[in-house]
Amino acid sequence: MSELLLSAKNLSVRFGGVLAVNNVSFDVKRGEVFTLIGPNGAGKTTVFNLISRIYTPSTGSIEFEGQQLTAQPAHRIASLGIARTFQNIELFEQATVLHNLLIGRHTHRSTGLWREMLFTGKVRAAEIQAREKVEQVIDFLDLQHHRDSLVAGLPYGVRKVVELDAPCAPNPSCCCWTSPRPA
């Protein structure tokens, strides 16, 4: 398995006459925490939008685990193992931490509507596997004491951790989070 997880080469994107990102290149190694830091308007979110395929680069390429992302449609990106969150926390506030993380896993289920409605053996097995994965995430992030708490009553920092991990609960290799530069 290659050490290189994500590689962006010579990325540029234009919106009309505005050059939003100009010739950006970087590599992210497996297991590395990589950040983009800069003032508002520097293009950080635009780079994340390029990686998640919300935008298409005018020039350059993005490779993830040996696959060209620029050749992938946006709806395939999450299934490749890339997840992202946004600056505003978006969780189900009247649900528990456990349930918010399970929702992140359920978006990737492939058991089908009828099987889900009948709760067949295949659906039960998928549910058990989803719960096991989510419990691993809860243990890894030391969220056990918040596991059954409603998200609405949690402090901002804990909510942000839950939000970061809701898309990551499906077990992606790369998770992007956009936030303005701290003052």
SETI-191496 format. One line per 2 residues: number of its first residue (from 1); their letters; for each residue x, z, y of N, C-alpha, C. Coordinates in Angstrom, 2 decimals. Layout:
BEGIN
NUM> a> X/Z/Y/X/Z/Y/X/Z/Y ~ ...
***
This chain:
BEGIN
1> ms> 0.84/0.00/-1.18/0.00/0.00/0.00/0.89/0.00/1.25 ~ 0.58/-0.86/2.17/1.37/-1.01/3.39/1.24/0.20/4.31
3> el> 2.33/0.50/5.00/2.30/1.57/6.01/1.47/1.18/7.22 ~ 1.39/-0.14/7.49/0.68/-0.63/8.67/-0.82/-0.69/8.40
5> ll> -1.60/0.01/9.23/-3.04/0.04/9.07/-3.72/-0.96/10.00 ~ -3.35/-0.91/11.28/-3.99/-1.75/12.30/-2.91/-2.35/13.18
7> sa> -3.04/-3.63/13.46/-2.08/-4.30/14.31/-2.82/-5.20/15.30 ~ -2.57/-4.96/16.57/-3.12/-5.81/17.64/-1.95/-6.56/18.27
9> kn> -2.08/-7.85/18.37/-1.01/-8.69/18.90/-1.52/-9.55/20.05 ~ -0.92/-9.36/21.21/-1.16/-10.21/22.38/-2.65/-10.34/22.73
11> ls> -3.38/-9.23/22.68/-4.81/-9.26/22.99/-5.05/-9.46/24.48 ~ -5.91/-10.38/24.78/-6.40/-10.58/26.14/-7.88/-10.90/26.06
13> vr> -8.62/-10.50/27.09/-10.02/-10.87/27.16/-10.40/-11.05/28.62 ~ -11.15/-12.08/28.88/-11.64/-12.39/30.22/-13.15/-12.31/30.24
15> fg> -13.66/-11.78/31.32/-15.10/-11.82/31.59/-15.26/-12.61/32.86 ~ -15.58/-13.90/32.71/-15.61/-14.79/33.86/-14.19/-14.92/34.40
17> gv> -14.01/-14.61/35.67/-12.69/-14.68/36.28/-11.90/-13.39/36.20 ~ -12.46/-12.34/35.58/-11.80/-11.04/35.52/-11.03/-10.92/34.21
19> la> -9.73/-10.64/34.33/-8.89/-10.40/33.16/-8.95/-8.91/32.86 ~ -9.75/-8.51/31.86/-9.99/-7.09/31.57/-8.87/-6.48/30.74
21> vn> -8.31/-7.25/29.81/-7.18/-6.81/28.98/-6.19/-7.96/28.98 ~ -4.92/-7.64/29.23/-3.92/-8.68/29.40/-2.74/-8.46/28.45
23> nv> -2.67/-9.23/27.38/-1.51/-9.29/26.49/-1.14/-7.92/25.91 ~ -2.10/-7.22/25.35/-1.88/-5.89/24.78/-1.50/-6.02/23.31
25> sf> -0.44/-5.31/22.92/0.00/-5.29/21.52/0.32/-3.86/21.12 ~ -0.05/-3.49/19.90/0.32/-2.18/19.34/0.10/-2.20/17.84
27> dv> 0.76/-1.29/17.15/0.60/-1.12/15.72/0.23/0.34/15.45 ~ -0.63/0.55/14.48/-1.01/1.89/14.05/-0.67/2.00/12.58
29> kr> 0.17/2.99/12.26/0.57/3.21/10.87/-0.45/4.11/10.17 ~ -0.53/3.98/8.87/-1.43/4.80/8.05/-1.10/6.28/8.28
31> ge> -2.13/7.09/8.53/-1.95/8.52/8.74/-1.56/8.90/10.16 ~ -1.33/7.94/11.03/-0.91/8.19/12.40/-2.13/8.38/13.31
33> vf> -1.99/9.28/14.27/-2.99/9.41/15.33/-2.45/8.62/16.51 ~ -3.20/7.64/16.94/-2.77/6.73/18.00/-3.77/6.81/19.14
35> tl> -3.29/6.94/20.36/-4.19/7.04/21.50/-3.88/5.99/22.55 ~ -4.91/5.61/23.26/-4.76/4.77/24.45/-5.13/5.66/25.64
37> ig> -4.24/5.78/26.58/-4.46/6.65/27.74/-4.32/5.81/29.00 ~ -5.22/6.04/29.94/-5.12/5.34/31.21/-6.30/5.71/32.09
39> pn> -6.24/5.32/33.34/-7.33/5.64/34.26/-8.58/4.83/33.95 ~ -9.69/5.24/34.55/-10.93/4.47/34.41/-10.67/3.03/34.84
41> ga> -11.19/2.10/34.07/-11.03/0.69/34.41/-9.76/0.06/33.87 ~ -8.96/0.81/33.12/-7.70/0.28/32.61/-7.88/-0.65/31.41
43> gk> -9.05/-0.59/30.75/-9.31/-1.48/29.63/-9.31/-0.79/28.27 ~ -9.26/0.55/28.24/-9.24/1.29/26.97/-10.49/0.98/26.13
45> tt> -11.65/1.14/26.73/-12.89/0.89/26.01/-13.00/-0.57/25.60 ~ -12.52/-1.46/26.43/-12.54/-2.89/26.09/-11.71/-3.15/24.84
47> vf> -10.56/-2.49/24.72/-9.73/-2.65/23.52/-10.50/-2.17/22.29 ~ -11.17/-1.00/22.40/-11.98/-0.52/21.27/-13.12/-1.49/20.96
49> nl> -13.69/-2.09/21.98/-14.76/-3.07/21.77/-14.23/-4.33/21.10 ~ -12.97/-4.66/21.34/-12.35/-5.79/20.65/-12.13/-5.45/19.17
51> is> -11.63/-4.24/18.90/-11.38/-3.83/17.52/-12.69/-3.77/16.74 ~ -13.74/-3.23/17.35/-15.02/-3.11/16.64/-15.83/-4.40/16.70
53> ri> -15.28/-5.43/17.32/-15.85/-6.78/17.38/-17.11/-6.89/18.22 ~ -17.29/-5.93/19.12/-18.36/-6.08/20.10/-17.99/-7.23/21.03
55> yt> -16.70/-7.35/21.34/-16.17/-8.46/22.12/-15.23/-9.28/21.25 ~ -15.08/-10.54/21.61/-14.12/-11.43/20.96/-12.96/-11.65/21.91
57> ps> -11.74/-11.48/21.44/-10.61/-11.68/22.35/-10.49/-13.15/22.80 ~ -10.07/-13.33/24.04/-9.79/-14.68/24.54/-8.53/-15.21/23.87
59> tg> -7.55/-14.32/23.69/-6.31/-14.66/22.97/-5.89/-13.46/22.15 ~ -5.05/-13.72/21.16/-4.48/-12.65/20.36/-5.20/-12.46/19.03
61> si> -4.71/-11.49/18.27/-5.27/-11.23/16.96/-5.28/-9.73/16.67 ~ -6.18/-9.35/15.78/-6.29/-7.97/15.33/-6.34/-8.01/13.81
63> ef> -5.43/-7.26/13.18/-5.38/-7.22/11.73/-5.57/-5.78/11.28 ~ -6.44/-5.59/10.29/-6.72/-4.26/9.73/-6.56/-4.34/8.23
65> eg> -5.62/-3.56/7.71/-5.31/-3.56/6.28/-5.15/-4.98/5.73 ~ -4.43/-5.80/6.48/-4.13/-7.16/6.05/-5.22/-8.18/6.30
67> qq> -6.37/-7.77/6.83/-7.47/-8.71/7.09/-7.57/-8.99/8.58 ~ -7.78/-10.24/8.92/-7.98/-10.61/10.31/-9.35/-10.15/10.78
69> lt> -9.41/-9.23/11.72/-10.70/-8.76/12.23/-11.37/-9.81/13.10 ~ -10.58/-10.61/13.77/-11.17/-11.60/14.67/-11.98/-12.63/13.91
71> aq> -11.81/-12.73/12.60/-12.60/-13.66/11.78/-13.85/-12.98/11.21 ~ -14.01/-11.68/11.47/-15.13/-10.92/10.90/-16.26/-10.79/11.93
73> pa> -17.51/-10.88/11.49/-18.61/-10.60/12.40/-18.70/-9.09/12.65 ~ -19.28/-8.71/13.77/-19.35/-7.30/14.17/-20.03/-6.43/13.12
75> hr> -21.05/-6.96/12.46/-21.79/-6.15/11.49/-20.98/-5.83/10.22 ~ -19.83/-6.47/10.01/-18.99/-6.21/8.84/-17.91/-5.17/9.11
77> ia> -17.67/-4.82/10.34/-16.53/-3.97/10.69/-16.64/-2.59/10.06 ~ -17.79/-1.94/10.13/-17.93/-0.60/9.55/-17.68/-0.62/8.05
79> sl> -18.14/-1.66/7.35/-17.94/-1.71/5.91/-16.47/-1.92/5.54 ~ -15.66/-2.38/6.48/-14.22/-2.52/6.24/-13.50/-1.18/6.36
81> gi> -14.17/-0.20/7.00/-13.56/1.12/7.14/-13.21/1.48/8.57 ~ -13.82/0.80/9.54/-13.58/1.12/10.95/-14.86/1.68/11.54
83> ar> -14.75/2.84/12.15/-15.91/3.46/12.80/-15.51/3.83/14.21 ~ -16.50/3.97/15.08/-16.22/4.39/16.45/-17.35/5.22/16.98
85> tf> -17.03/5.99/18.00/-18.04/6.74/18.72/-17.93/6.35/20.18 ~ -18.83/6.88/20.98/-18.86/6.54/22.39/-18.68/7.81/23.22
87> qn> -18.57/7.65/24.54/-18.30/8.77/25.41/-19.43/9.79/25.41 ~ -20.65/9.35/25.31/-21.79/10.27/25.30/-22.08/10.69/23.87
89> ie> -22.28/11.98/23.66/-22.58/12.48/22.33/-23.97/12.02/21.93 ~ -24.06/11.38/20.78/-25.32/10.88/20.25/-25.51/11.43/18.85
91> lf> -26.19/12.55/18.74/-26.47/13.16/17.46/-27.96/13.47/17.37 ~ -28.42/13.77/16.18/-29.79/14.23/16.01/-29.78/15.73/16.26
93> eq> -30.18/16.13/17.46/-30.03/17.51/17.90/-30.88/18.49/17.12 ~ -32.00/18.06/16.57/-32.85/18.97/15.81/-32.55/18.93/14.31
95> at> -31.41/18.35/13.97/-30.93/18.33/12.58/-29.66/19.17/12.50 ~ -29.32/19.58/11.30/-28.12/20.40/11.10/-26.87/19.52/11.10
97> vl> -25.73/20.18/11.14/-24.45/19.48/11.02/-24.43/18.71/9.70 ~ -24.81/19.36/8.62/-24.85/18.71/7.31/-25.69/17.44/7.35
99> hn> -26.88/17.53/7.91/-27.77/16.36/7.93/-27.24/15.25/8.82 ~ -26.63/15.58/9.95/-26.03/14.54/10.80/-24.92/13.81/10.05
101> ll> -24.10/14.53/9.30/-23.04/13.89/8.54/-23.60/13.07/7.38 ~ -24.65/13.55/6.76/-25.28/12.78/5.67/-25.86/11.47/6.19
103> ig> -26.42/11.49/7.40/-26.95/10.26/7.99/-25.84/9.23/8.12 ~ -24.64/9.67/8.50/-23.50/8.75/8.58/-23.20/8.10/7.25
105> rh> -23.36/8.82/6.17/-23.13/8.26/4.83/-24.29/7.37/4.39 ~ -25.50/7.75/4.73/-26.67/6.99/4.25/-26.74/5.59/4.84
107> th> -26.12/5.38/5.98/-26.16/4.03/6.56/-25.41/3.02/5.70 ~ -24.63/3.51/4.75/-23.85/2.61/3.90/-24.36/2.56/2.46
109> rs> -25.53/3.12/2.23/-26.10/3.11/0.88/-26.60/1.71/0.56 ~ -26.54/1.37/-0.70/-27.00/0.04/-1.12/-27.98/0.15/-2.29
111> tg> -28.75/1.21/-2.32/-29.65/1.43/-3.46/-30.98/0.72/-3.31 ~ -31.37/0.30/-2.15/-32.60/-0.46/-1.96/-33.81/0.43/-1.69
113> lw> -34.76/-0.12/-0.97/-35.93/0.61/-0.51/-36.76/1.19/-1.65 ~ -37.09/0.37/-2.65/-37.95/0.85/-3.74/-37.28/1.95/-4.54
115> re> -36.00/1.79/-4.83/-35.28/2.84/-5.55/-35.25/4.12/-4.73 ~ -35.06/3.99/-3.42/-35.05/5.18/-2.55/-36.41/5.86/-2.58
117> ml> -37.48/5.08/-2.50/-38.82/5.65/-2.48/-39.16/6.34/-3.81 ~ -38.67/5.78/-4.91/-38.94/6.35/-6.23/-37.90/7.39/-6.64
119> ft> -36.86/7.52/-5.83/-35.76/8.47/-6.07/-35.25/8.36/-7.52 ~ -34.83/7.14/-7.84/-34.35/6.84/-9.19/-33.03/7.55/-9.47
121> gk> -32.58/7.46/-10.71/-31.31/8.08/-11.10/-30.14/7.57/-10.28 ~ -30.15/6.28/-9.97/-29.07/5.70/-9.16/-29.08/6.30/-7.76
123> vr> -30.25/6.52/-7.21/-30.37/7.12/-5.88/-29.92/8.58/-5.93 ~ -30.32/9.31/-6.97/-29.88/10.71/-7.11/-28.37/10.79/-7.20
125> aa> -27.76/9.90/-7.98/-26.30/9.89/-8.11/-25.62/9.58/-6.77 ~ -26.18/8.63/-6.02/-25.63/8.29/-4.70/-25.77/9.46/-3.74
127> ei> -26.88/10.19/-3.83/-27.09/11.36/-2.97/-26.09/12.46/-3.30 ~ -25.86/12.70/-4.57/-24.87/13.72/-4.97/-23.49/13.34/-4.48
129> qa> -23.12/12.07/-4.63/-21.82/11.60/-4.17/-21.71/11.74/-2.64 ~ -22.77/11.40/-1.92/-22.77/11.53/-0.45/-22.58/12.99/-0.05
131> re> -23.30/13.88/-0.70/-23.17/15.31/-0.37/-21.77/15.83/-0.67 ~ -21.17/15.38/-1.77/-19.80/15.80/-2.10/-18.82/15.34/-1.03
133> kv> -18.95/14.09/-0.59/-18.06/13.56/0.46/-18.24/14.32/1.77 ~ -19.49/14.58/2.14/-19.76/15.29/3.39/-19.23/16.72/3.32
135> eq> -19.37/17.36/2.17/-18.83/18.72/2.02/-17.31/18.71/2.16 ~ -16.65/17.65/1.69/-15.20/17.52/1.87/-14.86/17.42/3.36
137> vi> -15.64/16.64/4.10/-15.42/16.51/5.55/-15.63/17.86/6.23 ~ -16.69/18.57/5.86/-16.98/19.88/6.45/-15.83/20.85/6.16
139> df> -15.32/20.85/4.94/-14.19/21.72/4.59/-12.94/21.32/5.36 ~ -12.65/20.02/5.41/-11.45/19.54/6.07/-11.43/19.93/7.55
141> ld> -12.59/19.88/8.20/-12.67/20.17/9.63/-13.04/21.62/9.93 ~ -13.09/22.43/8.89/-13.39/23.85/9.05/-14.72/24.06/9.78
143> lq> -15.74/23.30/9.36/-17.07/23.41/9.96/-18.04/24.19/9.08 ~ -17.52/24.90/8.06/-18.40/25.59/7.12/-19.38/26.53/7.84
145> hh> -18.91/27.27/8.84/-19.79/28.23/9.52/-20.82/27.55/10.42 ~ -20.70/26.24/10.63/-21.70/25.48/11.40/-22.54/24.57/10.51
147> rd> -22.23/24.52/9.23/-22.84/23.58/8.27/-24.36/23.51/8.40 ~ -25.04/24.64/8.45/-26.50/24.68/8.47/-27.07/24.95/9.86
149> sl> -26.23/24.86/10.89/-26.68/25.09/12.26/-27.27/23.82/12.85 ~ -28.33/23.99/13.66/-28.86/22.85/14.40/-27.84/22.42/15.43
151> va> -27.65/21.13/15.56/-26.67/20.59/16.50/-26.98/21.00/17.94 ~ -28.26/21.10/18.29/-28.66/21.43/19.66/-28.08/22.76/20.13
153> gl> -27.82/23.70/19.22/-27.32/25.01/19.61/-25.81/25.15/19.55 ~ -25.11/24.09/19.27/-23.65/24.17/19.12/-22.93/23.93/20.43
155> py> -21.75/24.53/20.61/-20.94/24.24/21.80/-20.51/22.78/21.83 ~ -20.19/22.28/23.02/-19.83/20.88/23.22/-18.69/20.45/22.29
157> gv> -17.64/21.25/22.20/-16.48/20.87/21.39/-16.84/20.69/19.92 ~ -17.67/21.56/19.38/-18.09/21.44/17.98/-18.97/20.21/17.82
159> rk> -19.85/19.98/18.77/-20.72/18.79/18.71/-19.88/17.51/18.71 ~ -18.83/17.49/19.52/-17.98/16.30/19.59/-17.28/16.08/18.25
161> vv> -16.82/17.16/17.62/-16.19/17.03/16.30/-17.19/16.46/15.30 ~ -18.42/16.96/15.32/-19.46/16.45/14.41/-19.72/14.98/14.71
163> el> -19.80/14.63/15.99/-20.06/13.24/16.33/-18.92/12.34/15.87 ~ -17.70/12.80/16.02/-16.56/12.01/15.57/-16.61/11.79/14.07
165> da> -17.09/12.78/13.36/-17.07/12.69/11.92/-18.32/12.09/11.32 ~ -19.39/11.96/12.08/-20.58/11.30/11.53/-20.26/9.86/11.13
167> pc> -19.62/9.06/11.99/-19.27/7.72/11.52/-18.11/7.73/10.53 ~ -17.30/8.76/10.56/-16.15/8.82/9.65/-16.54/9.33/8.27
169> ap> -17.71/9.96/8.15/-18.14/10.49/6.85/-18.22/9.42/5.76 ~ -18.49/8.14/6.09/-18.47/7.13/5.03/-17.07/6.87/4.49
171> np> -16.07/7.61/4.98/-14.70/7.54/4.49/-13.93/6.34/5.04 ~ -13.99/6.10/6.36/-13.23/4.98/6.91/-11.75/5.33/7.02
173> sc> -10.97/4.31/7.19/-9.54/4.49/7.38/-9.19/4.59/8.85 ~ -10.06/4.13/9.71/-9.76/4.05/11.13/-11.01/4.45/11.93
175> cc> -10.85/5.40/12.81/-11.99/5.84/13.62/-11.58/5.77/15.09 ~ -12.33/5.06/15.90/-12.03/4.91/17.32/-12.98/5.76/18.14
177> wt> -12.45/6.45/19.12/-13.25/7.28/19.99/-12.87/6.97/21.42 ~ -13.84/6.69/22.27/-13.53/6.39/23.65/-13.88/7.58/24.51
179> sp> -13.00/7.88/25.42/-13.21/8.99/26.34/-12.41/8.69/27.59 ~ -12.93/9.07/28.75/-12.12/8.88/29.95/-10.91/9.78/29.91
181> rp> -9.89/9.39/30.61/-8.67/10.18/30.69/-8.97/11.54/31.30 ~ -8.49/12.63/30.66/-8.74/13.95/31.25/-8.11/14.07/32.63
183> a> -8.78/14.80/33.52/-8.27/14.98/34.90/-7.08/15.91/34.91
***
